Amino acid sequence: MTARSKQSGADCDFSSSALPARAWATPSGAFSFENADIQTVVKYVATLTGIPFVFDPEQVKGKITVLAPKSVSPAEALELLESALALHGYRLRSRAEGMWIVPAERVAPQAITVKVVRLTYARARELAYILSWVAPPAVRIAPHLPTNSLIISGPPAAVDELVDIIK
């Protein structure tokens, strides 16, 4: 194994509809891989999260470096893996069997909605900051100060949910 990892105790509270229903393995551990084979990192994350990963070893190749200064939860490890795979042109797709790792060009583009929400009782900059903490990663929120509005873009369901929260 080309990567080193340490284990330490911490629990994870991560809920996402994009993830298969699996129990999170504990404890969490240090997530430091230097010039490690992608498949080695995937195996570690599978062990840590309890999520099976499906991929073609002939396609999913390369070396990655991920250096976390502290222990990470299983959910954080999954997010780090997803980011590292994106740098190499791969995406994670949730399926009934587990997480599939596929080349990004095979993933169909998602629908994007853009909504402008005028605010009456809140300041756009402050509300954009607050909503950024609860918004999914695919959603972007930008304040438009001259009109005291928020410009929200992302998947339609997520944008509609944020608009409902604002109302």
C-alpha positions in Angstrom: 0.0 0.0 0.0 1.5 3.4 -1.0 -0.5 5.5 1.4 -0.4 5.8 5.1 -3.4 6.3 7.3 -4.1 6.6 11.0 -7.3 5.9 12.8 -8.9 8.1 15.5 -12.4 8.2 17.0 -15.1 10.6 15.6 -18.7 10.2 14.6 -20.2 11.3 11.3 -23.6 12.9 10.7 -23.9 13.2 6.9 -27.1 12.9 5.1 -27.4 13.4 1.3 -29.9 12.0 -1.1 -27.1 11.5 -3.6 -25.5 8.8 -1.4 -26.6 5.2 -1.2 -28.1 4.2 2.1 -25.2 2.8 3.9 -24.1 2.9 7.6 -21.1 5.1 8.0 -18.1 3.1 9.3 -16.4 4.5 12.3 -13.9 5.6 13.5 -12.7 8.4 11.2 -9.1 8.7 10.4 -6.3 10.8 9.0 -6.7 11.3 5.3 -3.2 11.8 3.9 -2.2 10.3 0.6 0.9 11.5 -1.1 1.3 10.5 -4.8 -1.0 7.5 -4.2 -2.7 5.4 -6.8 -6.4 6.5 -7.2 -7.6 3.0 -6.6 -5.8 2.8 -3.3 -7.6 5.9 -2.1 -10.9 4.6 -3.4 -10.4 1.4 -1.4 -9.6 3.3 1.8 -12.7 5.5 1.4 -14.9 2.4 0.7 -13.6 0.9 4.0 -14.1 4.1 5.9 -17.6 4.8 4.6 -19.0 1.3 4.1 -20.0 2.4 0.5 -19.2 0.0 -2.3 -17.5 1.7 -5.3 -17.8 0.4 -8.9 -15.3 1.4 -11.6 -13.3 0.1 -14.5 -9.7 -0.3 -13.3 -8.5 0.2 -16.9 -10.1 3.7 -17.1 -9.7 4.9 -13.5 -6.0 5.5 -13.3 -3.6 8.0 -12.0 -1.8 9.3 -8.9 -3.3 11.8 -6.5 -2.1 13.7 -3.4 -4.6 14.6 -0.7 -3.1 16.0 2.6 -5.6 16.6 5.4 -4.0 18.3 8.5 -6.4 16.5 10.8 -8.6 13.5 11.0 -11.6 13.6 8.7 -15.0 12.0 9.1 -16.2 9.4 6.6 -18.4 12.1 4.9 -15.4 14.5 4.6 -13.3 11.6 3.2 -16.0 11.0 0.5 -16.0 14.8 -0.4 -12.2 14.8 -0.6 -12.3 11.8 -2.9 -14.9 13.4 -5.1 -12.8 16.5 -5.4 -9.6 14.6 -6.2 -11.5 12.5 -8.8 -12.9 15.7 -10.4 -9.3 17.0 -10.9 -8.6 13.9 -12.9 -11.8 14.1 -15.0 -13.9 11.6 -13.1 -17.3 11.9 -11.4 -19.1 10.0 -8.7 -22.6 8.8 -9.5 -24.9 7.2 -7.0 -26.5 4.0 -8.1 -28.4 1.2 -6.2 -25.2 -0.9 -6.3 -23.1 1.9 -4.7 -21.0 4.8 -6.1 -19.9 4.5 -9.7 -16.8 6.3 -10.8 -17.2 7.4 -14.4 -15.3 9.7 -16.8 -16.9 13.2 -16.6 -17.6 13.4 -20.3 -20.0 10.5 -19.9 -22.1 12.4 -17.3 -25.1 14.2 -18.9 -25.3 17.9 -18.0 -27.8 18.7 -15.3 -30.6 21.2 -15.7 -29.8 24.5 -14.1 -32.3 27.1 -12.9 -31.5 30.7 -12.1 -33.8 32.8 -9.9 -33.6 36.3 -8.7 -35.2 36.9 -5.3 -35.9 40.5 -4.2 -35.6 41.0 -0.5 -37.7 43.3 1.6 -36.8 42.4 5.2 -33.2 41.2 5.0 -29.9 42.4 3.5 -28.7 40.5 0.4 -25.1 40.2 1.5 -26.0 38.8 5.0 -28.6 36.4 3.7 -26.3 35.1 0.9 -23.7 34.3 3.6 -26.2 32.5 5.8 -27.7 30.5 3.0 -24.3 29.4 1.8 -24.0 27.3 4.9 -27.1 25.3 4.1 -27.1 25.3 0.3 -26.0 22.1 -1.5 -22.5 22.4 -3.2 -24.0 22.7 -6.7 -26.0 25.8 -5.8 -24.5 29.3 -6.2 -25.8 32.3 -4.3 -24.8 35.8 -5.2 -26.0 39.0 -3.6 -27.0 41.9 -6.0 -26.6 44.9 -3.7 -28.1 47.7 -5.8 -31.4 45.9 -5.9 -31.0 44.1 -2.5 -31.6 40.8 -4.3 -30.2 37.3 -4.4 -29.3 35.5 -7.6 -29.6 31.8 -7.0 -28.5 29.2 -9.5 -28.3 25.4 -9.5 -30.4 22.3 -9.8 -34.1 23.3 -10.0 -35.2 21.4 -6.8 -32.4 22.9 -4.7 -33.1 26.4 -6.0 -36.8 26.1 -5.3 -36.1 24.8 -1.7 -33.9 27.8 -1.0 -36.5 30.2 -2.4 -39.0 28.5 0.0 -36.6 29.0 2.9 -36.3 32.7 2.0 -40.1 33.2 1.9 
